[in-house]
Structures are given as structure tokens and as C-alpha cells.
Amino acid sequence: MRIKDKALYNDLDKKLTEFIKIHSMPGISDSSDKECLIHQIIDSDRRIKIAQIFKSKSYSSIVCDPSKTTFNPLKAACYHFQNGDIDEAFWLVFLAIHYGKHREHGWNLVRFTYNGLGTSIVWDWQTISNDPTLFRSWLRRNHQNLKQKGTFSNHRKYVSIKDKGTGATFESYVNWIGPGKSHEKFIQDLIDTVGSDPKILFNKLYNSMSSVKYFGRLGKFDYLTMIGKLGIVNIEPDSTYLNESTGPYEGAKKLFNDTSKRSLNFKLNALEAHLGLNFGMQIIEDSICNWQKSPSNYIHFRG
Amino acid sequence: MKQKILEVINNTLTDADIKYADVIPWSTPIYSFGNISNSKIATLGINPSNREFEDLNGVELNGNNRRFHTLKSLKINSWTEIDSAKTNYIKTLCDEYFSRNPYDQWFKKLDYLISGSSYSYYFPSTEACHLDLIPYATSKKWSDLRPNQKHFLLDKSSLLLGHLLKNSSINYLILNGSTVIKTFEQISDVTFRKELQTDWVLNRKNGKNVNGYSFEGDVNKIGGIKLKQAIKVFGFNHNIQSSFGVTSIVQKSIRNWLSNKIKV
């Protein structure tokens, strides 16, 4: 374990011991279970920090070029955001989350969608938002070719690459942003309505994003947290959104030996406040989901 | 200081005033986030967020989540029941704000901006605090209050801010965003030097770039209260939490500008 991780390990160990005095956590009464959970929290925290490092770096335009293997949608989003193309930044994050990064095929599905399978079409925000039905026609003709280029990530493994899945998702995303087609206006209007509190904004965006088809709890949660982590909008999850989850709910049940979602939400909120980690809700959501898969033997998951 | 808090609670707002101005009736005034007595620098905002008192569902924060006292936590029914002991409780939570359950999503960004000066809200420095022009949390956002409500609250609050700063060791005030800057100008004798900062421009693809401006001045009088010595005031037009598209590069540039201005 790295020295930095060792310090975090000790801090989490101490805080969990304190927290157990307030809310019993039978799931980690055994020291090996507790140790395993702490390792999962450290892994989740590291994943958050990696995304946050992206936003502080300056990238060259090479990361934005989908014809190159150096293309990276998240770095490209940072590049566009820093250069004032707000719409493209949002859109690239959306593409990155929709397909995810596959362990073997990396960002290939994002890359080959974005560059129209290497044709002259680039499905950037301006092109797709002008007429999403054109993209859907293109996808109907090309989804088989696209399928050969890569695979959805684990978080998105049940999503269909066909028009009725991905095509419908993209068109409804464009409609979610609205007739102005401007993310900046969309977010600013929301800030003007509900204020700029990061957690309230997250909550409002999460709820309104339900109009994006086949983009469920995990999609919305991952997309909005990534927007926050990259500093595109100052938002942070206000909850683990446990009610609609499977893995995190199983993890919370196991941890607290409790099945009531209301009660578990309350305890997880208290745990987040107690641990005091940046993007704490995502760390908890991610770590307990991974922990419950193997509570006593630590397995390193890659997100 | 304690006497001043007692005065403000007892004399500033009546129940009718609270109702008129949409102040959260069961919330205490927050005279300072962090210990003003230790502080050499203070950031300045408009007024406290309702999230200092309640969660997203409007339920009062309790237990470990509590940030400030309320009528309920002080076990009283009205502010007229405040006594010296209860004032101490209020003061303790204000002083210890950053070591308990601070609203980090809001304050970490400001802390980063002043961090180049080596001052911080957080341990081990704790030589920075946050003040608001209005110490009262309102049930509506500041921008949604009527002009007469804003004027009323400002009129009632500027005296307290003047007294607080007069009796403190604060040398620097940092104003976060153009609304704070404009409002501060209304209640003080400051005259700002406004300067375009090319590094702070928020670029837009459509060419409608948002310019970034720095503000610099000295203040000797706030709310009619003459300070013991002039306080240096620095500000920036981008509200660091709610201006859209303030990149980390712009934030870093503001941080560098402040660290060059502030002499520790």
C-alpha cells in the first residue's frame, strides 16, 4: 500500500470505528470485512481523484481527434470546456458515459461513433443536435459495423447499440437540453430557478434527466458526477439514489443488516457526512457495490 | 463579540421583520463562519444558504449533521428567550464551523482561492473566516427577494458587519462575485479600482466571451461604523460557485492574483 493510501486507510479505519458507535454496522463486525470495505473505499476515492486530475491539466487538441488512437472523450471534454466550447464538453461526457470505457476495447465505441466510423461525418454536438433523426438513420445502417469496433463497459452492459436503444437515447438527450440546444443556457436557467447549491442542482438535474430514454439510475448518476468531477458544473451527488439501485442496495443491506430503503438512505447520508470525502456519495455508492460482491476477500475492480 | 451577537439577536429583527423579509424564522443569525477572532482574512458573500440549516427536503439538520443552532436545538420558542448561555452556544457553533460539518462543496472552492496566501478556513491555519453581508438565511434565494426586502435586510445588517470588522484583526476582505461587490459598495466607503484581467476571460465558442475583472480598494467605514484601520478589499466579478464555466485555469489565475496581493 502506498504511504498516502496508508494514511487514508488509518483515517477511514478510525472514522468507521467512531461511526459504528452511532449506527451499528454488522456487515463489518469481522475485521476482514472491514478491511475489505476500506480498501474498496480507497479504490473508489482514487477513481474520483483521477477524473479530477483531468480538469486541472491543459491538453492539446490531439485528444479531441477521433481519427487518432490518442482520442480520449473525457480529456477532450476538458479541452473543449477550457476553450469555451461548453456544448461539446457536455456532449463528449455524455458519449463517454453512454458507452463507457471497456477494459479491453477502451473508448472505441465512443471514438467510432463520434467519427462516423471514419467517414466524413463527425457526430459532434452541432451536427447531432441540428437533426438527431439523421444520426438515427445512420445508426440503423451502421450499428452492425459499430458493434464490431467495441463493447459497452460493465456499467452499461445491458444497453443496446441499435437505433431503438442508443438512437433513442441520443435523440431524447438532445430533446432534454431543449430547443435552444445550448447546455449553457439549460444549466444557467436551472441555476436561476433553483440556485447554485451543488447538491440541489445535482438532484434537479438527476430528476429532469429521466426524460433521457434507456439512461437509468447508473447512467444519470455516472454522467452527472463526471460533469461535476471535471468541473464543468459545480455539482455533487446529494444521495446514493439507493431506491433505484441493485448493487449499492445489496451492499447497504449487508452493511447495516437493514432492508428499509428509507432507513438505509438516512444511514448512508450520515456515513457520508462522517467520512467527509470529496464526492462522498459516489465513493459510498461505488465502494459498497463492489464490497458486497466479495465482502471478506478484497478484489480490485476497475470501475 | 458575544455582547454584539446578543444585541443583534435581541434588537435587530422582530418577529414581524423576520416574516416580512422571508428570513427562516427558526434559524439563528450566522455572524461568522469560523472564528473571526483568530482571522486575518475574511471572504464575503451575500447571505447564508438555507442548506446550513436544512437538508434538501427542507428538514432541519440534526445530530452530527447540525451546523448551527435553531430555536429547537436551543430549546426555546422565541428569540426573546435568548440569554447569555444560549448566546455562547450560538457563538461556539459559529467559531467551530470548519472543524465540525462545514458545507465543503461551497467553501472548498473559496478556500482554494485564498490558499496561495497560506491562510485557510481549515485546520491547522484557521486564520480565515467567511462573513456574509446579511447574517440571516432566507427561505427564498437572495435574487428572488423583492428589492424592498433586500434593502431592509441590508439596512439592518450593515451595522453588525461594521462592528464585527471594527473589533477584529482582519486585514483583508475577499469579495466573491459582482453582486457582493455592488452590494458592498452600497454599504461602505470603498472606491474600487476595476481592472480587466485577460487571464480571467471565460471564452465562448459563439464569441460571446465573459470578461473577468479584478476589484481593489480600501475600506474605512461600513454601515456607518468607522473601522480602527483600513482593510484591504479584493474582489472578482465571477462568483466562484455559481458563475457558469469558471475553469480551473481561471480559478488558478485568481488564486495567483490574490496571493500576490496578500502579504502574510
Interface residues (C-beta under 8 A of the other chain):
Chain A: I22 K55 S56 S58 F81 Q82 N83 G84 D85 I86 D87 E88 E184 I187 Q188 I191 D192 G195 S196 D197 P198 K199 I200 N203 G231 V233 N234 E236 D238 S239 N269 A270 A273 H274 G276 N278
Chain B: S49 R51 D55 L56 G63 N64 N65 N101 D104 Q105 W106 K108 K109 K141 S143 L202 N203 R204 K205 N209 N239 Q241 S242 F244 G245 T247 S248 I249 K252
